[in-house]
């Protein structure tokens, strides 16, 4: 079987979807010595191929990434005798004929339907034009949580019956040299992620203002991650709410520096309204850090028994749950007693095996 994969995200991406692709490919290189793989990229990435049956295929183009995928990739599939093509970035080639290749896609979220106002403009229009087509053309759809499977089947009932959608969880963070670091815990919250509306930081800031004004509890917040988008109202709130001296922007951090931040904060907070999976929650749990996060989301699905859960739409509930973590009788050890059990459910080896099984199943069902 010849397998084609879209890896354009690996040129510049480090976190999020790029980490998901890189970790899955690394394990596939180890476990699959029977099939041939062709990794299609628009710009030459640093991703390293060590399996002799794998090959990177550079297709340089001036087209934007999505148009490159639609018009530059399909004509090459016959040349490389591609049997199955995997699109791990939500959108797959769905305009031109694909020859004999069958399509498998990974749908990471359905923010287009749930929270379209939070999306970047370009990403919104790409998903609006191509997501439904991609779902319909896919022989198999992989997704990264049951929450997202439910959304896919709900919003695309004709294109995505439940039997077509398979949940393949990402793996847990891999321990490195920093995993054994021991640091004194500070008296601050940590948030890690893009500074954008779906992360719901405005509700968190309103909760911190309530704690400061009503409970006289000053809780500093450190924010790690890239600059994001559509966040001017959040920045204005920081300036006018009296919280400016409590907020520290750390910017993008290396894995080592982020691990250190997890290890030194009093608690990690992830108030996102909607996530495909919520990997930072597992990263914080791996560091033995108490986590506050959102009810009714994939975060509750993956680690609810080890989380302090709040209503993400209610700043007062966020404030109350944060105050409970700052209380003298808060028992972090009791909260995290099932941490190892939760983390053991997620493995990149399992992700790779399940992905390979889905690709093989789609090929055999042609």
LINQUI-V382000 format. One record per residue. N is the residue number from 1. RES is the residue in one small letter. PHI is phi in radians with two decimals (NA if undefined). NEAR is the number of other C-alpha atoms within 12 Angstrom. Layout:
<<N	RES	PHI	NEAR> <N	RES	PHI	NEAR>>
//
This chain:
<<1	x	NA	27> <2	x	-1.75	32> <3	x	-1.99	41> <4	x	-1.79	42> <5	x	-2.41	49> <6	x	-1.42	47> <7	x	-2.10	43> <8	x	-1.03	39> <9	x	-1.15	33> <10	x	-1.42	32> <11	x	-1.13	25> <12	x	-2.17	19> <13	x	-1.34	21> <14	x	-2.18	24> <15	x	-1.88	28> <16	x	1.04	28> <17	x	-1.08	32> <18	x	-1.12	23> <19	x	-1.15	29> <20	x	-1.06	38> <21	x	-1.13	37> <22	x	-1.09	35> <23	x	-1.15	31> <24	x	-1.16	33> <25	x	-1.12	38> <26	x	-0.99	24> <27	x	-1.26	28> <28	x	-1.08	34> <29	x	-1.06	29> <30	x	-1.36	23> <31	x	-1.64	23> <32	x	-2.01	28> <33	x	-1.92	18> <34	x	-1.71	18> <35	x	-1.63	26> <36	x	-1.78	26> <37	x	-2.18	37> <38	x	-2.23	36> <39	x	-1.73	41> <40	x	-1.57	39> <41	x	-2.41	33> <42	x	-1.47	31> <43	x	-2.25	27> <44	x	-1.18	21> <45	x	-1.71	25> <46	x	-1.56	17> <47	x	-1.07	29> <48	x	-1.75	20> <49	x	-1.73	22> <50	x	-2.07	18> <51	x	-1.42	22> <52	x	-1.11	17> <53	x	-1.65	22> <54	x	-1.93	28> <55	x	-2.57	25> <56	x	-1.57	31> <57	x	-2.08	28> <58	x	-1.56	23> <59	x	-2.13	28> <60	x	-1.13	19> <61	x	-2.82	20> <62	x	-1.55	14> <63	x	-1.19	16> <64	x	-1.01	18> <65	x	-0.94	30> <66	x	-1.18	34> <67	x	-1.19	24> <68	x	-1.02	30> <69	x	-1.12	41> <70	x	-1.29	30> <71	x	-2.05	25> <72	x	-1.63	29> <73	x	-1.35	43> <74	x	-0.93	33> <75	x	-1.12	23> <76	x	-1.52	30> <77	x	-1.16	37> <78	x	-1.19	21> <79	x	-1.05	18> <80	x	-1.75	28> <81	x	0.91	23> <82	x	-1.23	32> <83	x	-1.58	33> <84	x	-2.34	43> <85	x	-2.04	51> <86	x	-1.89	46> <87	x	-1.88	45> <88	x	-1.44	43> <89	x	-1.91	40> <90	x	1.51	41> <91	x	-1.86	44> <92	x	-2.11	48> <93	x	-1.03	44> <94	x	-2.51	34> <95	x	-1.95	25> <96	x	-1.61	22> <97	x	-1.05	20> <98	x	-1.90	30> <99	x	1.12	22> <100	x	-1.54	23> <101	x	-1.19	39> <102	x	-1.71	42> <103	x	-1.86	45> <104	x	-2.21	45> <105	x	-2.15	44> <106	x	-1.94	45> <107	x	-1.75	46> <108	x	-1.49	42> <109	x	-2.89	39> <110	x	-2.16	37> <111	x	-1.03	30> <112	x	-0.92	32> <113	x	-1.64	22> <114	x	-1.57	22> <115	x	-2.41	21> <116	x	-1.08	22> <117	x	-1.18	18> <118	x	-1.59	28> <119	x	-1.46	30> <120	x	-1.08	23> <121	x	-1.01	15> <122	x	-1.10	17> <123	x	-1.11	25> <124	x	-1.06	21> <125	x	-1.22	18> <126	x	-1.05	27> <127	x	-1.20	29> <128	x	-1.10	22> <129	x	-1.41	21> <130	x	-1.99	26> <131	x	-1.14	39> <132	x	-1.06	32> <133	x	-1.10	27> <134	x	-1.12	39> <135	x	-1.07	42> <136	x	-1.18	31> <137	x	-1.40	31> <138	x	-1.24	39> <139	x	-1.25	36> <140	x	-2.32	43> <141	x	-2.02	48> <142	x	-1.68	45> <143	x	-2.52	43> <144	x	-1.87	42> <145	x	-2.87	36> <146	x	-1.16	30> <147	x	-0.99	33> <148	x	-1.29	39> <149	x	-1.02	35> <150	x	-1.05	28> <151	x	-1.18	31> <152	x	-1.03	42> <153	x	-1.18	28> <154	x	-1.26	19> <155	x	-1.52	23> <156	x	-2.26	26> <157	x	-1.10	19> <158	x	-1.36	17> <159	x	-1.44	24> <160	x	-2.41	32> <161	x	-1.11	23> <162	x	-1.00	24> <163	x	-1.20	18> <164	x	-1.60	31> <165	x	-1.93	37> <166	x	-2.11	36> <167	x	-1.49	31> <168	x	-2.23	38> <169	x	-1.15	39> <170	x	-1.13	42> <171	x	-1.48	36> <172	x	-1.44	36> <173	x	-1.02	30> <174	x	-1.54	25> <175	x	-1.16	19> <176	x	-2.25	14> <177	x	-1.08	13> <178	x	-1.44	22> <179	x	-1.16	25> <180	x	-1.67	15> <181	x	-1.14	21> <182	x	-2.14	18> <183	x	-2.34	19> <184	x	-1.19	15> <185	x	-1.30	22> <186	x	-1.50	22> <187	x	-1.99	22> <188	x	-2.42	33> <189	x	-1.57	40> <190	x	-2.14	45> <191	x	-2.15	43> <192	x	-2.28	47> <193	x	2.69	38> <194	x	-1.17	32> <195	x	-1.51	34> <196	x	-2.49	31> <197	x	-1.04	31> <198	x	-1.15	35> <199	x	-1.26	37> <200	x	1.18	36> <201	x	-1.21	42> <202	x	-1.10	33> <203	x	-1.11	33> <204	x	-1.12	47> <205	x	-1.11	44> <206	x	-1.10	32> <207	x	-1.16	38> <208	x	-1.14	40> <209	x	-1.16	35> <210	x	-1.07	28> <211	x	-1.09	28> <212	x	-1.22	23> <213	x	-1.47	17> <214	x	-1.78	16> <215	x	-1.86	20> <216	x	0.98	13> <217	x	-1.91	25> <218	x	-1.66	28> <219	x	-2.01	37> <220	x	-1.16	33> <221	x	-2.28	36> <222	x	-1.87	34> <223	x	-2.01	36> <224	x	-1.92	33> <225	x	2.55	30> <226	x	-1.21	23> <227	x	-1.10	21> <228	x	1.37	25> <229	x	-2.74	24> <230	x	0.83	23> <231	x	-2.10	24> <232	x	-1.09	17> <233	x	-1.16	20> <234	x	-1.20	28> <235	x	-1.13	25> <236	x	-1.13	16> <237	x	-1.11	22> <238	x	-1.04	27> <239	x	-1.21	16> <240	x	-1.79	15> <241	x	-1.63	23> <242	x	1.43	20> <243	x	-1.73	30> <244	x	-0.94	23> <245	x	-1.35	17> <246	x	-1.71	25> <247	x	-1.85	30> <248	x	-2.17	21> <249	x	-1.65	25> <250	x	-1.68	23> <251	x	1.26	20> <252	x	-1.25	23> <253	x	-2.05	23> <254	x	-1.15	18> <255	x	-1.00	25> <256	x	-1.13	21> <257	x	-1.20	21> <258	x	-1.17	31> <259	x	-1.05	36> <260	x	-1.13	31> <261	x	-1.14	41> <262	x	-1.04	43> <263	x	-1.32	32> <264	x	-1.85	27> <265	x	-1.47	33> <266	x	-1.26	35> <267	x	-2.75	43> <268	x	-1.81	44> <269	x	-2.14	52> <270	x	-2.37	50> <271	x	-1.56	51> <272	x	-0.96	43> <273	x	-1.30	34> <274	x	-2.85	38> <275	x	-2.47	40> <276	x	-1.16	41> <277	x	-2.51	38> <278	x	1.52	45> <279	x	-1.01	35> <280	x	-0.98	44> <281	x	-1.09	44> <282	x	-1.19	47> <283	x	-1.07	38> <284	x	-1.17	41> <285	x	-1.09	43> <286	x	-1.07	37> <287	x	-1.55	39> <288	x	1.24	38> <289	x	-1.77	42> <290	x	-1.03	46> <291	x	-2.19	44> <292	x	-1.86	47> <293	x	-2.71	48> <294	x	-1.59	39> <295	x	-1.16	31> <296	x	1.21	24> <297	x	-2.20	31> <298	x	-1.12	37> <299	x	-1.13	41> <300	x	-1.15	37> <301	x	-1.07	29> <302	x	-1.48	38> <303	x	-2.62	43> <304	x	-0.97	31> <305	x	-1.23	26> <306	x	-1.97	34> <307	x	-2.03	40> <308	x	-1.57	39> <309	x	-1.74	35> <310	x	-2.37	35> <311	x	-1.38	29> <312	x	-1.19	36> <313	x	-1.60	26> <314	x	-2.13	25> <315	x	-0.98	26> <316	x	-1.18	24> <317	x	-1.19	28> <318	x	-1.05	37> <319	x	-1.09	39> <320	x	-1.11	29> <321	x	-1.23	33> <322	x	-1.16	46> <323	x	-1.06	32> <324	x	-1.14	24> <325	x	-1.26	32> <326	x	-1.48	27> <327	x	-1.21	16> <328	x	-1.11	9> <329	x	-1.60	11> <330	x	-1.14	19> <331	x	-1.93	17> <332	x	-1.12	26> <333	x	-1.10	17> <334	x	-1.17	16> <335	x	-1.07	25> <336	x	-1.72	30> <337	x	-1.09	20> <338	x	-1.79	21> <339	x	-1.01	32> <340	x	-1.11	20> <341	x	-1.12	19> <342	x	-1.11	27> <343	x	-1.12	33> <344	x	-1.19	23> <345	x	-1.31	23> <346	x	-2.12	29> <347	x	-2.54	24> <348	x	-1.17	31> <349	x	-1.10	28> <350	x	-1.14	24> <351	x	-1.02	33> <352	x	-1.14	31> <353	x	-1.09	26> <354	x	-1.18	27> <355	x	-1.14	43> <356	x	-1.10	36> <357	x	-1.07	23> <358	x	-1.17	34> <359	x	-1.13	41> <360	x	-1.16	28> <361	x	-1.09	23> <362	x	-1.12	30> <363	x	-1.13	27> <364	x	-1.22	16> <365	x	-1.60	16> <366	x	-1.01	17>>
//
